[in-house]
Amino acid sequence: MDIDKSLAQAPMGLGDMPMPEDQPALEIEIKDPEELDIRGPGFALHMEEDDEEEDDFSKNLAEDMDESELMLIANDLIGDYDNDISSRKDWIQTYVDGLELLGLKIEERAEPWEGACGVYHPLLSEAVVKFQAETMMETFPAMGPVKTQIIGRETQDKKEAALRVQEDMNYQLTDVMKEYRPEHERMLWGLGLAGNAFKKVYYDPSLGRQVSMYVPAEDVVVPYGASSLEQAERITHVMRKTENEVLRLQHEGFYRDVDLGDPVNTMDEVEKKIAEKLGFRATTDDRFKLLEMHVELDLPGYEHEDDKGEPTGIALPYIVTIEKGTSNILAIRRNWNEDDDLQQKRNHFVHYGYIPGFGFYNFGLIHLVGAFAKSGTSLIRQLVDAGTLSNLPGGFKTRGLRVKGDDTPIAPGEFRDVDVPSGAMRDNIMPLPYKEPSQVLMSLLGTIVEEGRKFAGSAELQVSDMSANSPVGTTLAVLERTLKTMSAIQARIHYSMKQEFRLLKDIIRDYTPQEYSYDPEEGDRKAKQSDYDMVAVIPVSDPNAATMAQKVVQYQAALQLAQTAPQLYDLPMLHRQMLDVLGIKNYQKLVPMSDDQKPVDPVSENQNILKGKPVKAFLHQDHQAHIMVHQSAMQDPKIQQLVGMNPQMAQALQASMTAHIMEHLGFEYRKQLEMQMGMTLPPYQDPDNTEQDEQPIPIEMEAQISQMAAQASQQILQKHQQEAQAAKNEQMQQDPIIQLQQQEMELKKADLDRKVKKDQVDAQFEMAKLALEKDKIDSQQYQAGAQLSVKTHMDKAKLDAQEKSQGFNSVMDLHKHEANLKQQQNTSRSQHEQNMQNHELKLEELRQKTQQRLAEQRKTQKPKE
């Protein structure tokens, strides 16, 4: 950016210069302020580049501290270091003594005689070599030791970032960090022997990259009572540096510029013993011995303060580097992140453990099977020496007996002259009674070695003991029982490697470009910083399986389960994973998957199905046409005949074709629903497509779609039912047999209608007949009533006449006669009503029978139709 400065903004002295009156005010245009250099008579103006001040947070605090304070700190820390050394004395002594049992140094023995057997039993070295080889192949395959794990919900961006991070970190560990694999192998060797090994992860400015160096257990001193590196109050890394290396670091300002004198050419007892046991002759070391101590201190002038600015007395984490010979402190630096308000300790070490013990330091093979190796060495030496003495025995001879050619051992087929003073030669020689190697010792040796191998977890599974027809589950159980100890150790290594990769990931991320710009010719990085924030890195090793054999058996068990229910398993993915375990290259091409498929025509799909290749339907295809082509191929008699020659293959092909047709059918139904709903449904989430983003539908939208889909599905169902019924009717009309059946049904229906009509006429006749009978009864009842009334009147008139003529003696007789007449009249009426009710019941019964007969005729008529 161009910067315009007016006169008022010019530096002091420039405004005092004489300027002509006819010239405008001076204006200075500065293109690059950092390169500005103005010179003139009596003044000079320099716009120098602002140098970045030294980072106060990461500076060497020892530069500003008093020597007396530094000496007090150094004395205290060296005393703590000596106490830590004493606390692990027994552990380190066992480790040092056990190094001799490896047999790396050939021993020339003079006891019990010159040239006695000096062989070591290889039990310990065998266990260490086997552990190193198996663990190395498991934790560091050819493609790299790192794989990634997505944090949170999986998206396509995260999957792509995970792939880039995995490739970038494997590239860093296999190609850029050339020392990583050798250091890892050395670490596994030391881990198996001592039970402890350490990795130091840091950024090396001289290399311009991250490093992860192996540190032997004897060079990392931790208080024995510490539970872990994170909880340890003190960690001391014993380093050896040459005089030139120290001078270089002092010149670069990393260490204080103090006179250390000449290195003290001494080695401690542990270092001497380790060198002697491993076959080296080392008594002095012309390097400086530096103690890099990760401790917590309350340094004067750098105290921890509370919110009010008052010292709290809380110790803060620092890294203090001390030269052991002179007790000079070379550096004190803060050991927490600058933006960490909690000021928590940064950890630069990773602890690998074999078998955890009571204290901080774990136990290794030397501690576990060292006694077995020592006993086996003793027994094998006794057996070899017994064989030597048995083959070349010694004894006593008389003083006068002389053997020509001295008393050297006699070679096979050699005869020597002997001067015998008197008597027979056997009377002048008495060999000592040496025995052959003992079978008891031989059996004892085998028992000790076998128990040691079992305890070390290096026992071999006897394949000859396993039947070829043994179930996979049985084989897996035997493997698991045999490899249980090794599996637990591998799980601990897997956890430690995860911590190491986490430290490496943080360093690699900090020095990774912020933007993605990959150019293979330029060697640019494939990943960017944001990629590392989205994923976690973990080892490729499987903590649940220690060896390839165990993994293969596990996948065999999975394949057997898949055969029982193949519809539940992704068989191509299962086969791919097993090929990957077996180390087969380009296994992706050997087992194609549906995700790799592209849309093809239905004829090509049929060909792929017949060849046993996977097929896949896509949403945009013409699914009805595909279904018709596939169904035609399934119903083709020639294809059925040829495929039927292999029943097992025919069943598999039929299942594959049916599944593919169902896939097309599902897409076709989806299209119909979308047309009926008048909208596009959310993208289809294919469970077999691992590359597809899993974006869940919002709850409200899912509820609305469900309601609309329910209505649309009912409409489609009714439409399909009507179409199916219409098609069925059309098919029935075209079938001659169906037509004959329909004609027959029509005749039967006509006959039934005739019978129904006849029954109806009969019923009407019966009802008319009943009506006539009722009318007749009514007429008779009327006539009877009329006759009774007439008779009553006549009787009354007669009585009246008789009363008049004869005269009744009393009125009571007359009333009694009237009551009798009324009773006779009521009796006649009740009989008439009873007769009417009986006729009505008969008429109702006849009606019910007629209706029942008509209903039965209708029921029999419907099924026939």
RAQUI-V883012 format. One record per residue. RES is the residue in one letter. PHI is phi as a letter, one per 20 degrees, with the letter a starting at -180 (* if undefined). Layout:
res:RES phi:PHI
res:RES phi:PHI
This chain:
res:M phi:*
res:D phi:f
res:I phi:d
res:D phi:d
res:K phi:d
res:S phi:e
res:L phi:f
res:A phi:f
res:Q phi:e
res:A phi:f
res:P phi:f
res:M phi:f
res:G phi:o
res:L phi:f
res:G phi:f
res:D phi:e
res:M phi:f
res:P phi:f
res:M phi:c
res:P phi:f
res:E phi:f
res:D phi:e
res:Q phi:e
res:P phi:f
res:A phi:f
res:L phi:f
res:E phi:c
res:I phi:d
res:E phi:d
res:I phi:d
res:K phi:f
res:D phi:c
res:P phi:g
res:E phi:f
res:E phi:d
res:L phi:f
res:D phi:b
res:I phi:d
res:R phi:c
res:G phi:a
res:P phi:f
res:G phi:n
res:F phi:b
res:A phi:b
res:L phi:d
res:H phi:c
res:M phi:e
res:E phi:e
res:E phi:f
res:D phi:f
res:D phi:f
res:E phi:f
res:E phi:f
res:E phi:f
res:D phi:f
res:D phi:f
res:F phi:f
res:S phi:e
res:K phi:f
res:N phi:e
res:L phi:f
res:A phi:f
res:E phi:f
res:D phi:d
res:M phi:d
res:D phi:f
res:E phi:f
res:S phi:f
res:E phi:f
res:L phi:f
res:M phi:f
res:L phi:f
res:I phi:f
res:A phi:f
res:N phi:f
res:D phi:f
res:L phi:f
res:I phi:f
res:G phi:f
res:D phi:f
res:Y phi:f
res:D phi:f
res:N phi:f
res:D phi:f
res:I phi:f
res:S phi:f
res:S phi:f
res:R phi:d
res:K phi:f
res:D phi:f
res:W phi:f
res:I phi:f
res:Q phi:f
res:T phi:f
res:Y phi:f
res:V phi:f
res:D phi:f
res:G phi:f
res:L phi:f
res:E phi:f
res:L phi:f
res:L phi:f
res:G phi:m
res:L phi:f
res:K phi:d
res:I phi:f
res:E phi:d
res:E phi:e
res:R phi:e
res:A phi:d
res:E phi:c
res:P phi:f
res:W phi:b
res:E phi:f
res:G phi:n
res:A phi:f
res:C phi:f
res:G phi:d
res:V phi:f
res:Y phi:d
res:H phi:f
res:P phi:e
res:L phi:g
res:L phi:f
res:S phi:f
res:E phi:f
res:A phi:f
res:V phi:f
res:V phi:f
res:K phi:f
res:F phi:f
res:Q phi:f
res:A phi:f
res:E phi:f
res:T phi:f
res:M phi:f
res:M phi:f
res:E phi:f
res:T phi:e
res:F phi:c
res:P phi:f
res:A phi:f
res:M phi:f
res:G phi:p
res:P phi:e
res:V phi:d
res:K phi:c
res:T phi:d
res:Q phi:c
res:I phi:f
res:I phi:e
res:G phi:n
res:R phi:f
res:E phi:f
res:T phi:c
res:Q phi:f
res:D phi:f
res:K phi:f
res:K phi:f
res:E phi:f
res:A phi:f
res:A phi:f
res:L phi:f
res:R phi:f
res:V phi:f
res:Q phi:f
res:E phi:f
res:D phi:f
res:M phi:f
res:N phi:f
res:Y phi:f
res:Q phi:f
res:L phi:f
res:T phi:e
res:D phi:d
res:V phi:f
res:M phi:e
res:K phi:f
res:E phi:e
res:Y phi:f
res:R phi:f
res:P phi:g
res:E phi:f
res:H phi:f
res:E phi:f
res:R phi:f
res:M phi:f
res:L phi:f
res:W phi:f
res:G phi:f
res:L phi:f
res:G phi:f
res:L phi:f
res:A phi:e
res:G phi:n
res:N phi:b
res:A phi:b
res:F phi:c
res:K phi:d
res:K phi:d
res:V phi:d
res:Y phi:a
res:Y phi:e
res:D phi:e
res:P phi:f
res:S phi:f
res:L phi:e
res:G phi:m
res:R phi:a
res:Q phi:e
res:V phi:c
res:S phi:c
res:M phi:d
res:Y phi:e
res:V phi:c
res:P phi:f
res:A phi:f
res:E phi:f
res:D phi:e
res:V phi:d
res:V phi:d
res:V phi:c
res:P phi:g
res:Y phi:f
res:G phi:e
res:A phi:f
res:S phi:e
res:S phi:a
res:L phi:f
res:E phi:f
res:Q phi:e
res:A phi:f
res:E phi:f
res:R phi:b
res:I phi:c
res:T phi:d
res:H phi:d
res:V phi:e
res:M phi:d
res:R phi:d
res:K phi:c
res:T phi:f
res:E phi:f
res:N phi:f
res:E phi:f
res:V phi:f
res:L phi:f
res:R phi:f
res:L phi:f
res:Q phi:f
res:H phi:f
res:E phi:e
res:G phi:n
res:F phi:f
res:Y phi:d
res:R phi:f
res:D phi:e
res:V phi:c
res:D phi:e
res:L phi:e
res:G phi:m
res:D phi:e
res:P phi:g
res:V phi:f
res:N phi:e
res:T phi:c
res:M phi:c
res:D phi:f
res:E phi:f
res:V phi:f
res:E phi:f
res:K phi:f
res:K phi:f
res:I phi:f
res:A phi:f
res:E phi:f
res:K phi:f
res:L phi:e
res:G phi:n
res:F phi:d
res:R phi:d
res:A phi:c
res:T phi:c
res:T phi:c
res:D phi:b
res:D phi:e
res:R phi:d
res:F phi:f
res:K phi:d
res:L phi:d
res:L phi:d
res:E phi:e
res:M phi:d
res:H phi:e
res:V phi:c
res:E phi:d
res:L phi:c
res:D phi:d
res:L phi:f
res:P phi:f
res:G phi:n
res:Y phi:c
res:E phi:f
res:H phi:f
res:E phi:d
res:D phi:e
res:D phi:f
res:K phi:e
res:G phi:n
res:E phi:e
res:P phi:f
res:T phi:d
res:G phi:n
res:I phi:f
res:A phi:f
res:L phi:d
res:P phi:f
res:Y phi:c
res:I phi:d
res:V phi:d
res:T phi:d
res:I phi:c
res:E phi:e
res:K phi:f
res:G phi:f
res:T phi:d
res:S phi:m
res:N phi:e
res:I phi:e
res:L phi:e
res:A phi:b
res:I phi:c
res:R phi:c
res:R phi:f
res:N phi:c
res:W phi:b
res:N phi:f
res:E phi:f
res:D phi:e
res:D phi:e
res:D phi:f
res:L phi:e
res:Q phi:l
res:Q phi:e
res:K phi:f
res:R phi:e
res:N phi:d
res:H phi:d
res:F phi:d
res:V phi:c
res:H phi:e
res:Y phi:d
res:G phi:c
res:Y phi:e
res:I phi:c
res:P phi:f
res:G phi:c
res:F phi:e
res:G phi:d
res:F phi:f
res:Y phi:e
res:N phi:e
res:F phi:d
res:G phi:d
res:L phi:f
res:I phi:f
res:H phi:f
res:L phi:e
res:V phi:d
res:G phi:f
res:A phi:f
res:F phi:f
res:A phi:f
res:K phi:f
res:S phi:f
res:G phi:f
res:T phi:f
res:S phi:f
res:L phi:f
res:I phi:f
res:R phi:f
res:Q phi:f
res:L phi:f
res:V phi:f
res:D phi:f
res:A phi:f
res:G phi:f
res:T phi:f
res:L phi:f
res:S phi:f
res:N phi:e
res:L phi:c
res:P phi:f
res:G phi:d
res:G phi:a
res:F phi:d
res:K phi:b
res:T phi:f
res:R phi:f
res:G phi:e
res:L phi:f
res:R phi:c
res:V phi:d
res:K phi:f
res:G phi:n
res:D phi:m
res:D phi:d
res:T phi:f
res:P phi:g
res:I phi:e
res:A phi:f
res:P phi:f
res:G phi:n
res:E phi:e
res:F phi:c
res:R phi:c
res:D phi:e
res:V phi:c
res:D phi:e
res:V phi:d
res:P phi:f
res:S phi:a
res:G phi:m
res:A phi:e
res:M phi:f
res:R phi:f
res:D phi:e
res:N phi:d
res:I phi:c
res:M phi:c
res:P phi:f
res:L phi:f
res:P phi:e
res:Y phi:f
res:K phi:d
res:E phi:f
res:P phi:g
res:S phi:f
res:Q phi:f
res:V phi:f
res:L phi:f
res:M phi:f
res:S phi:f
res:L phi:f
res:L phi:f
res:G phi:f
res:T phi:f
res:I phi:f
res:V phi:f
res:E phi:f
res:E phi:f
res:G phi:f
res:R phi:f
res:K phi:f
res:F phi:f
res:A phi:f
res:G phi:m
res:S phi:d
res:A phi:f
res:E phi:e
res:L phi:f
res:Q phi:f
res:V phi:f
res:S phi:f
res:D phi:f
res:M phi:e
res:S phi:f
res:A phi:f
res:N phi:e
res:S phi:f
res:P phi:f
res:V phi:f
res:G phi:f
res:T phi:f
res:T phi:f
res:L phi:f
res:A phi:f
res:V phi:f
res:L phi:f
res:E phi:f
res:R phi:f
res:T phi:f
res:L phi:d
res:K phi:f
res:T phi:f
res:M phi:f
res:S phi:f
res:A phi:f
res:I phi:f
res:Q phi:f
res:A phi:f
res:R phi:f
res:I phi:f
res:H phi:g
res:Y phi:f
res:S phi:f
res:M phi:f
res:K phi:f
res:Q phi:f
res:E phi:f
res:F phi:f
res:R phi:f
res:L phi:f
res:L phi:f
res:K phi:f
res:D phi:f
res:I phi:f
res:I phi:f
res:R phi:f
res:D phi:f
res:Y phi:d
res:T phi:d
res:P phi:g
res:Q phi:f
res:E phi:d
res:Y phi:e
res:S phi:b
res:Y phi:d
res:D phi:c
res:P phi:g
res:E phi:f
res:E phi:e
res:G phi:m
res:D phi:f
res:R phi:f
res:K phi:e
res:A phi:d
res:K phi:c
res:Q phi:f
res:S phi:f
res:D phi:f
res:Y phi:f
res:D phi:f
res:M phi:e
res:V phi:c
res:A phi:d
res:V phi:d
res:I phi:c
res:P phi:f
res:V phi:f
res:S phi:f
res:D phi:d
res:P phi:f
res:N phi:e
res:A phi:b
res:A phi:e
res:T phi:c
res:M phi:f
res:A phi:g
res:Q phi:f
res:K phi:f
res:V phi:f
res:V phi:f
res:Q phi:f
res:Y phi:f
res:Q phi:f
res:A phi:f
res:A phi:f
res:L phi:f
res:Q phi:f
res:L phi:f
res:A phi:f
res:Q phi:f
res:T phi:f
res:A phi:b
res:P phi:f
res:Q phi:f
res:L phi:e
res:Y phi:d
res:D phi:e
res:L phi:f
res:P phi:g
res:M phi:f
res:L phi:f
res:H phi:f
res:R phi:f
res:Q phi:f
res:M phi:f
res:L phi:f
res:D phi:f
res:V phi:f
res:L phi:f
res:G phi:n
res:I phi:f
res:K phi:f
res:N phi:l
res:Y phi:f
res:Q phi:f
res:K phi:f
res:L phi:f
res:V phi:c
res:P phi:f
res:M phi:c
res:S phi:f
res:D phi:f
res:D phi:e
res:Q phi:f
res:K phi:c
res:P phi:f
res:V phi:c
res:D phi:f
res:P phi:f
res:V phi:f
res:S phi:f
res:E phi:f
res:N phi:f
res:Q phi:f
res:N phi:f
res:I phi:f
res:L phi:f
res:K phi:e
res:G phi:n
res:K phi:e
res:P phi:f
res:V phi:c
res:K phi:b
res:A phi:e
res:F phi:c
res:L phi:f
res:H phi:e
res:Q phi:f
res:D phi:e
res:H phi:f
res:Q phi:f
res:A phi:f
res:H phi:f
res:I phi:f
res:M phi:f
res:V phi:f
res:H phi:f
res:Q phi:f
res:S phi:f
res:A phi:f
res:M phi:f
res:Q phi:e
res:D phi:f
res:P phi:f
res:K phi:f
res:I phi:f
res:Q phi:f
res:Q phi:f
res:L phi:f
res:V phi:f
res:G phi:f
res:M phi:f
res:N phi:c
res:P phi:g
res:Q phi:f
res:M phi:f
res:A phi:f
res:Q phi:f
res:A phi:f
res:L phi:f
res:Q phi:f
res:A phi:f
res:S phi:f
res:M phi:f
res:T phi:f
res:A phi:f
res:H phi:f
res:I phi:f
res:M phi:f
res:E phi:f
res:H phi:f
res:L phi:f
res:G phi:f
res:F phi:f
res:E phi:f
res:Y phi:f
res:R phi:f
res:K phi:f
res:Q phi:f
res:L phi:f
res:E phi:f
res:M phi:f
res:Q phi:f
res:M phi:f
res:G phi:m
res:M phi:b
res:T phi:e
res:L phi:f
res:P phi:g
res:P phi:g
res:Y phi:f
res:Q phi:e
res:D phi:e
res:P phi:f
res:D phi:e
res:N phi:e
res:T phi:f
res:E phi:e
res:Q phi:e
res:D phi:f
res:E phi:e
res:Q phi:d
res:P phi:f
res:I phi:f
res:P phi:g
res:I phi:f
res:E phi:f
res:M phi:f
res:E phi:f
res:A phi:f
res:Q phi:f
res:I phi:f
res:S phi:f
res:Q phi:f
res:M phi:f
res:A phi:f
res:A phi:f
res:Q phi:f
res:A phi:f
res:S phi:f
res:Q phi:f
res:Q phi:f
res:I phi:f
res:L phi:f
res:Q phi:f
res:K phi:f
res:H phi:f
res:Q phi:f
res:Q phi:f
res:E phi:f
res:A phi:f
res:Q phi:f
res:A phi:f
res:A phi:f
res:K phi:f
res:N phi:f
res:E phi:f
res:Q phi:f
res:M phi:f
res:Q phi:f
res:Q phi:e
res:D phi:e
res:P phi:f
res:I phi:f
res:I phi:f
res:Q phi:f
res:L phi:f
res:Q phi:f
res:Q phi:f
res:Q phi:f
res:E phi:f
res:M phi:f
res:E phi:f
res:L phi:f
res:K phi:f
res:K phi:f
res:A phi:f
res:D phi:f
res:L phi:f
res:D phi:f
res:R phi:f
res:K phi:f
res:V phi:f
res:K phi:f
res:K phi:f
res:D phi:f
res:Q phi:f
res:V phi:f
res:D phi:f
res:A phi:f
res:Q phi:f
res:F phi:f
res:E phi:f
res:M phi:f
res:A phi:f
res:K phi:f
res:L phi:f
res:A phi:f
res:L phi:f
res:E phi:f
res:K phi:f
res:D phi:f
res:K phi:f
res:I phi:f
res:D phi:f
res:S phi:f
res:Q phi:f
res:Q phi:f
res:Y phi:f
res:Q phi:f
res:A phi:f
res:G phi:f
res:A phi:f
res:Q phi:g
res:L phi:f
res:S phi:f
res:V phi:f
res:K phi:f
res:T phi:f
res:H phi:f
res:M phi:f
res:D phi:f
res:K phi:f
res:A phi:f
res:K phi:f
res:L phi:f
res:D phi:f
res:A phi:f
res:Q phi:f
res:E phi:f
res:K phi:f
res:S phi:f
res:Q phi:e
res:G phi:n
res:F phi:e
res:N phi:f
res:S phi:b
res:V phi:f
res:M phi:f
res:D phi:f
res:L phi:f
res:H phi:f
res:K phi:f
res:H phi:f
res:E phi:f
res:A phi:f
res:N phi:f
res:L phi:f
res:K phi:f
res:Q phi:f
res:Q phi:f
res:Q phi:f
res:N phi:f
res:T phi:f
res:S phi:f
res:R phi:f
res:S phi:f
res:Q phi:f
res:H phi:f
res:E phi:f
res:Q phi:f
res:N phi:f
res:M phi:f
res:Q phi:f
res:N phi:f
res:H phi:f
res:E phi:f
res:L phi:f
res:K phi:f
res:L phi:f
res:E phi:f
res:E phi:f
res:L phi:f
res:R phi:f
res:Q phi:f
res:K phi:f
res:T phi:f
res:Q phi:f
res:Q phi:f
res:R phi:f
res:L phi:f
res:A phi:f
res:E phi:f
res:Q phi:f
res:R phi:f
res:K phi:f
res:T phi:f
res:Q phi:f
res:K phi:f
res:P phi:f
res:K phi:f
res:E phi:f
